[in-house]
Amino acid sequence: MEDPKVVYVLDDDAEARASLATVVQSLGYPAVEFDSAESFLEQFDPASRGCVVSDVHMGGISGVELVQRLQERDLNLPVIVVTGFADIRLAVSAMQSGAITFLEKVGRPGEIAEAIQMAMAQEEVRHQEVAERDSYRQRIESLSADEREVLVRVLDGKPNKVIKKELDIGLRTAELRRANVMRKMGARSLAELVRMTLVAGIMTAAPIPEMCEMPVQQQQARAS
């Protein structure tokens, strides 16, 4: 059974933290409080699920930097930033860095509750996307080196006769390796295979390790 989703409340103002925690608990989620982004980052378990509600302006790491650090670690954790009137510019900067929304501290508790529910829904979608991506990557890793050579050429649209010639193998061997790729990937069609590799972050005829690091937009451009 999966651990419950948690709302991490970050604010260096104890009263503000307690107020936010009350809203969180009214929604049925556990609230875990931190008085700084540093303490949160030190103690946070990357396997945990949920979202963050963070003050945008704290001593030390700001809410903007927190969003950036979570993204650098590729952590699937939506962030809601809470701001005072004077911190609107910082809040906008946090959203530009990847926060899902910002709320003023003088806002209604209902707005915070709505934002938390939105964040949890977004986290669920991200969680499913990451699970799907990791599943496809594991399938690719299960391919032998020879099968990966065939996969690269299949994604480049090359027929078995061309694959046979380029790899200096028999036509029957090329056909078998291609069939093995489709079977191990669980793909019922070439279109499905292409989608799987795109989701996994691998596409076109470039070497597989290089494709893992290629931006999605560039992958799609090269595939078209």
C-alpha positions in Angstrom: 0.0 0.0 0.0 1.4 3.4 -1.0 2.1 6.0 1.7 -0.5 8.8 2.0 0.1 12.0 0.2 1.5 14.7 2.4 1.4 18.5 2.3 4.7 20.1 3.3 4.1 23.5 4.8 7.2 25.8 4.8 7.1 29.2 6.5 9.4 30.8 9.0 6.4 32.3 10.8 5.1 29.7 13.3 1.6 31.2 13.4 1.3 31.2 9.6 2.5 27.6 9.5 -0.1 26.5 12.0 -2.8 28.3 10.1 -1.8 26.6 6.8 -1.5 23.2 8.6 -5.1 23.6 9.8 -6.4 24.1 6.3 -4.4 21.1 5.1 -5.7 18.8 7.8 -9.3 19.9 7.1 -8.8 18.4 3.6 -7.8 15.1 5.2 -4.1 15.3 4.3 -1.2 15.1 6.8 0.6 18.4 7.2 4.4 18.3 7.9 5.8 21.7 8.9 9.2 23.2 8.3 10.5 26.6 9.3 13.0 26.8 6.4 13.5 25.4 2.9 16.9 24.1 4.0 15.4 21.9 6.7 12.8 20.6 4.3 15.4 19.7 1.6 17.6 18.0 4.2 14.8 15.8 5.6 12.5 15.3 2.5 12.2 11.7 1.3 12.3 11.8 -2.6 9.9 8.8 -2.6 7.2 10.8 -0.8 4.2 12.0 -2.6 2.2 15.2 -2.2 2.8 18.9 -2.6 4.5 21.9 -1.0 2.9 25.1 0.3 5.8 27.5 0.8 6.2 31.1 1.8 8.0 32.8 -1.0 10.3 34.9 1.2 12.1 33.1 4.0 15.5 33.5 5.6 18.0 31.5 3.6 16.7 29.7 0.5 13.7 31.5 -0.9 10.5 30.0 -2.3 11.9 30.7 -5.8 15.1 28.9 -5.1 13.2 26.0 -3.6 11.2 25.5 -6.8 14.4 25.5 -8.8 16.1 23.0 -6.6 13.2 20.6 -6.7 13.2 20.8 -10.5 17.0 20.2 -10.6 16.5 17.0 -8.6 13.7 16.0 -10.9 11.3 15.7 -8.0 7.6 15.2 -8.8 6.3 17.7 -6.2 4.0 20.6 -7.2 4.7 23.8 -5.3 2.2 26.5 -4.2 3.9 29.7 -3.1 2.3 32.0 -0.5 3.2 35.6 -0.5 2.7 38.9 1.2 1.8 42.0 -0.9 5.4 43.1 -1.1 6.5 39.8 -2.4 4.3 39.6 -5.6 7.4 39.9 -7.8 9.1 37.0 -6.1 5.9 35.0 -6.4 5.7 35.6 -10.1 9.4 34.6 -10.4 8.6 31.4 -8.6 5.8 30.6 -11.0 8.1 31.3 -13.9 10.5 28.8 -12.3 7.8 26.1 -12.1 5.5 26.8 -9.1 1.9 26.0 -10.1 0.3 29.1 -8.5 0.7 31.7 -5.8 -1.6 33.0 -3.2 -1.6 36.1 -1.0 -1.4 35.5 2.7 -4.5 37.6 3.2 -6.4 35.3 0.9 -9.4 33.1 1.9 -8.7 29.7 3.4 -10.9 28.3 0.6 -8.5 29.5 -2.0 -5.6 27.7 -0.3 -7.8 24.5 -0.1 -8.6 24.7 -3.8 -5.0 25.2 -4.7 -3.9 22.2 -2.7 -6.6 20.0 -4.3 -5.4 21.3 -7.7 -1.8 20.5 -6.8 -2.7 17.0 -5.7 -4.5 16.3 -8.9 -1.5 17.6 -10.9 0.8 15.4 -8.7 -1.3 12.4 -9.6 -1.0 13.0 -13.3 2.8 13.6 -13.0 3.1 10.4 -10.9 1.4 8.4 -13.6 3.5 10.0 -16.4 6.8 9.3 -14.5 5.7 5.7 -13.8 4.9 5.2 -17.5 8.3 6.7 -18.5 10.2 4.6 -16.1 8.4 1.5 -17.3 9.3 2.1 -20.9 12.9 2.9 -19.9 13.1 -0.4 -18.1 11.8 -2.2 -21.2 14.5 -0.5 -23.3 17.2 -1.5 -20.8 16.0 -5.1 -21.2 17.0 -5.1 -24.8 20.3 -6.6 -25.8 22.9 -4.5 -27.5 22.0 -6.1 -30.8 18.3 -5.4 -30.3 19.1 -1.7 -29.5 21.0 -1.4 -32.7 17.8 -2.6 -34.5 15.6 -0.4 -32.4 17.6 2.7 -33.4 17.2 1.8 -37.1 13.5 0.9 -36.8 12.9 4.4 -35.3 14.7 5.9 -38.2 12.1 4.2 -40.5 14.5 1.7 -42.1 13.1 -1.6 -43.4 14.5 -5.0 -42.5 16.5 -5.2 -45.8 18.4 -2.0 -44.9 18.9 -3.0 -41.3 20.3 -6.4 -42.6 22.8 -4.6 -44.8 23.9 -1.9 -42.2 24.4 -4.5 -39.4 25.9 -7.1 -41.7 23.4 -9.8 -40.6 21.0 -12.1 -42.3 17.5 -11.0 -43.2 16.0 -13.6 -40.9 18.2 -12.4 -38.0 17.1 -8.8 -38.6 13.4 -9.9 -38.6 13.9 -11.9 -35.4 15.6 -9.0 -33.6 12.9 -6.6 -34.7 10.2 -9.0 -33.5 12.1 -9.3 -30.2 12.2 -5.5 -29.8 8.4 -5.3 -30.4 7.7 -8.1 -27.9 10.0 -6.9 -25.2 8.6 -3.3 -25.5 5.1 -4.6 -25.6 4.4 -2.6 -28.7 1.6 -3.7 -31.0 2.5 -1.3 -33.8 5.3 0.9 -35.0 3.3 4.0 -34.0 3.0 2.6 -30.4 6.8 1.8 -30.4 7.5 5.4 -31.4 5.3 6.8 -28.7 6.9 4.6 -26.1 10.4 5.8 -27.0 9.2 9.4 -27.0 7.7 9.0 -23.5 11.0 7.3 -22.4 13.0 10.2 -23.8 14.6 8.3 -26.7 13.9 9.0 -30.3 15.5 9.0 -33.8 18.6 7.3 -35.1 21.1 9.0 -32.7 22.8 6.7 -30.2 20.4 5.8 -27.4 22.4 7.4 -24.5 22.5 10.7 -26.4 18.8 10.6 -27.0 18.1 10.2 -23.2 19.5 13.7 -22.7 17.9 15.3 -25.7 15.1 17.8 -25.0 11.6 16.5 -25.9 11.1 19.4 -28.4 14.2 18.5 -30.3 13.3 14.8 -30.3 9.9 15.6 -31.8 11.4 18.0 -34.4 13.9 15.3 -35.5 11.2 12.7 -35.7 9.0 14.7 -38.0 
